[in-house]
């Protein structure tokens, strides 16, 4: 009777494999970057099973309408690689310009799963920026004051700010940035369309199940496709308790 596949005899490169495997782990630790990983869980505002007869659709104060909560922030080390758009990537992995790829050690804990959030601990430009209508969200968002507007990400520095009439606004003079908010010192006219270009600590969503990677039977760590949070979630809104970067040591 056959005893099953001869895995170890088929490998035949165990010493070399472990040597290269350890080199890979070392490269992630030496060349990787500190990121913040948060586990995504379904918000209780979303419908459960068939016994959930009392379910109502309404604006949820916990998830702000996104349907997902992010919990248990932990610091991880990941090797980040930008993705250049190509037909092969678009067809096979359904990527789009601006997506990125990140690799982690096989020993990452907790494991990263679909819909989890990854926050970069360094500031990057928010591509072409953020456009918003002055005062519109403050009418529906209890976390905003009348002289505040929300932006996509936790801002680090504003590069340029201009409204639809060509008026230019200066950081520290006309407004200040407080996390995900822009607070106006000199309040522009309501309902003006304003364009803001800035650097921020980008948040990414694991929008596909992580790709498992194996060398024969050996786990060599996941590869994960990430997409900017405001692209994944059209209902992106301000959260009251984003993870505090100062709680994590930047390696």
C-alpha positions as a printed Julia matrix, in Angstrom:
251×3 Matrix{Float64}:
   0.0    0.0     0.0
   1.26   3.44   -0.87
   2.27   5.6     2.07
   1.37   8.81    0.26
   3.48  11.39   -1.51
   7.11  11.59   -0.51
   7.17  15.28    0.27
  10.58  15.43    1.88
  12.29  13.3    -0.71
  10.77  15.46   -3.45
  12.09  18.66   -1.97
  15.71  17.65   -1.95
  16.79  21.23   -1.18
  15.96  21.49    2.49
  19.26  23.09    3.57
  19.23  25.56    0.72
  15.55  26.28    1.17
  15.87  27.11    4.85
  18.88  29.28    4.11
  16.92  31.32    1.56
  13.8   31.26    3.73
  15.68  32.8     6.64
  17.16  35.36    4.23
  13.63  36.3     3.17
  12.49  36.7     6.78
  15.55  38.82    7.5
  14.9   40.98    4.43
  11.33  41.71    5.6
  12.59  42.72    9.04
  15.47  44.82    7.69
  13.84  46.33    4.61
  10.19  46.31    5.66
   8.22  49.2     7.11
   6.14  49.49   10.27
   2.41  49.46    9.52
  -0.68  49.26   11.73
  -2.98  46.29   11.15
  -6.59  46.27   12.37
  -8.98  43.34   12.19
 -12.24  44.01   10.36
 -15.47  42.72   11.89
 -19.04  43.01   10.7
 -20.89  45.79   12.51
 -23.95  44.79   14.51
 -26.0   47.25   12.43
 -25.85  44.81    9.5
 -28.47  42.12    9.07
 -27.72  38.77   10.7
 -29.37  35.42    9.96
 -33.05  34.7     9.21
 -33.95  35.09   12.9
 -32.94  38.75   12.8
 -36.48  40.05   12.3
 -35.91  43.36   14.12
 -33.23  44.56   11.7
 -33.53  48.2    10.64
 -31.41  50.16    8.19
 -30.36  53.44    9.76
 -27.29  55.6    10.27
 -25.13  53.64   12.7
 -23.14  55.63   15.26
 -20.56  52.85   15.59
 -19.48  52.31   11.97
 -20.8   55.6    10.51
 -22.62  53.71    7.78
 -19.67  51.63    6.52
 -20.93  48.36    8.02
 -17.44  47.4     9.24
 -15.62  48.0    12.54
 -11.83  47.9    12.9
 -10.46  46.41   16.09
  -7.26  45.24   17.81
  -4.61  47.53   16.24
  -1.17  45.91   16.19
   2.15  46.96   14.71
   3.5   44.71   11.97
   6.48  44.82    9.63
   5.62  44.51    5.94
   7.53  44.81    2.68
   5.56  47.29    0.54
   5.7   47.29   -3.26
   3.84  49.62   -5.61
   1.89  48.05   -8.48
   2.19  49.33  -12.01
  -0.98  48.85  -13.96
  -0.83  46.28  -16.74
  -3.39  44.2   -18.62
  -2.2   40.99  -16.95
  -2.57  42.39  -13.45
  -5.92  43.98  -14.25
  -7.29  40.76  -15.74
  -5.92  38.29  -13.22
  -5.96  40.22   -9.94
  -8.49  42.98  -10.7
  -6.06  45.67   -9.66
  -6.3   49.31  -10.61
  -3.9   52.27  -10.65
  -2.98  53.27   -7.11
  -3.24  49.77   -5.6
  -0.24  48.34   -3.81
   1.09  44.99   -2.68
   2.58  44.1     0.69
   4.28  40.96    1.98
   4.52  39.77    5.58
   6.37  37.12    7.52
   4.74  33.69    7.72
   4.6   34.17   11.49
   2.42  37.29   11.4
  -0.12  37.3    14.24
  -2.99  37.93   14.09
  -3.29  36.82   10.45
  -4.47  39.39    7.93
  -7.82  38.61    6.3
 -10.14  40.15    3.73
 -11.45  43.64    4.64
  -8.78  44.22    7.31
  -7.26  47.7     7.42
  -3.58  48.57    7.04
  -2.42  52.08    7.98
   0.96  53.35    6.82
   3.04  55.09    9.5
   4.66  57.51    7.05
   3.02  60.37    5.19
   2.32  60.09    1.45
   0.58  62.36   -1.03
  -3.12  61.65   -1.49
  -2.78  61.46   -5.31
  -4.88  64.28   -6.8
  -6.28  65.21   -3.4
  -9.71  65.54   -1.84
 -12.7   67.59   -3.0
 -15.53  68.47   -0.63
 -18.47  70.87   -0.28
 -17.97  73.42    2.49
 -20.21  72.63    5.44
 -22.16  69.82    3.77
 -21.11  66.98    6.07
 -21.41  69.01    9.25
 -25.16  69.01    8.66
 -25.37  65.21    9.02
 -22.25  64.28   10.99
 -22.52  64.91   14.77
 -18.71  64.73   15.09
 -18.25  67.93   13.09
 -18.71  71.54   14.16
 -20.19  74.11   11.74
 -16.69  75.42   10.93
 -15.25  71.94   10.21
 -15.11  69.65    7.18
 -13.88  66.09    7.01
 -11.2   64.74    4.71
 -10.37  61.19    3.62
  -7.29  60.52    5.77
  -5.42  61.74    8.82
  -3.47  64.63    7.32
   0.19  65.43    7.88
   0.62  68.58    5.77
  -1.41  70.56    3.23
   0.22  71.19   -0.16
  -2.48  73.33   -1.76
  -6.07  74.43   -1.05
  -8.32  76.25   -3.52
 -12.05  76.73   -4.05
 -14.15  76.73   -7.23
 -13.73  80.49   -7.61
  -9.94  80.29   -7.53
  -9.53  81.62   -4.0
  -6.47  80.17   -2.27
  -6.43  79.19    1.42
  -3.32  78.84    3.59
  -2.7   76.34    6.35
  -2.17  78.04    9.71
  -3.76  81.27    8.45
  -7.15  80.34    7.01
  -7.45  76.85    8.48
  -5.74  74.2    10.59
  -5.69  70.42   10.21
  -6.79  68.22   13.12
  -6.54  64.58   12.15
  -9.37  63.81    9.75
 -10.78  67.32   10.04
 -10.06  70.68    8.5
 -11.07  73.44   10.92
 -11.59  76.85    9.38
 -10.21  79.94   11.13
 -11.66  82.15    8.4
 -14.77  80.28    7.3
 -15.46  80.25    3.54
 -18.95  80.64    2.13
 -21.18  77.6     2.65
 -21.62  75.12   -0.24
 -18.42  76.17   -2.0
 -16.6   73.29   -3.66
 -13.08  73.12   -2.26
 -10.11  71.09   -3.51
  -7.4   70.06   -1.06
  -4.09  68.41   -1.91
  -2.21  67.06    1.09
   0.03  64.38    2.54
  -1.5   61.89    4.95
  -1.11  58.55    6.71
  -2.84  56.43    4.1
  -5.26  53.68    5.08
  -5.62  50.6     2.92
  -8.11  47.75    2.78
  -7.24  44.14    2.02
  -9.83  43.89   -0.76
  -9.01  40.3    -1.78
  -8.26  37.2     0.26
  -4.5   37.16    0.95
  -2.5   35.08   -1.51
  -0.93  32.12    0.24
   2.65  31.4    -0.81
   4.34  28.04   -0.42
   7.6   26.52   -1.52
   6.55  22.88   -1.84
   4.88  22.42    1.57
   6.6   25.31    3.35
   4.69  28.49    4.13
   6.73  31.54    3.09
   4.23  34.19    4.18
   1.24  35.92    2.58
   1.18  38.44   -0.24
  -1.65  40.93    0.09
  -3.27  43.29   -2.39
  -4.29  46.63   -0.87
  -6.59  49.38   -2.11
  -7.01  52.87   -0.65
  -9.84  52.97    1.83
 -11.83  55.79    0.21
 -11.84  53.84   -3.08
 -13.09  50.62   -1.45
 -15.74  52.33    0.69
 -17.85  54.95   -1.13
 -19.54  55.61    2.23
 -16.24  56.63    3.79
 -16.99  58.85    6.78
 -15.19  60.21    9.78
 -14.51  57.82   12.65
 -14.3   59.03   16.19
 -11.5   56.73   17.36
  -8.82  56.08   14.7
  -5.68  54.26   15.91
  -3.16  56.54   17.56
   0.17  56.25   15.72
   2.05  57.44   18.81
   1.22  54.15   20.52
   3.5   52.31   18.11
   7.28  52.47   17.95
   8.38  53.18   14.38
  11.15  50.75   13.54
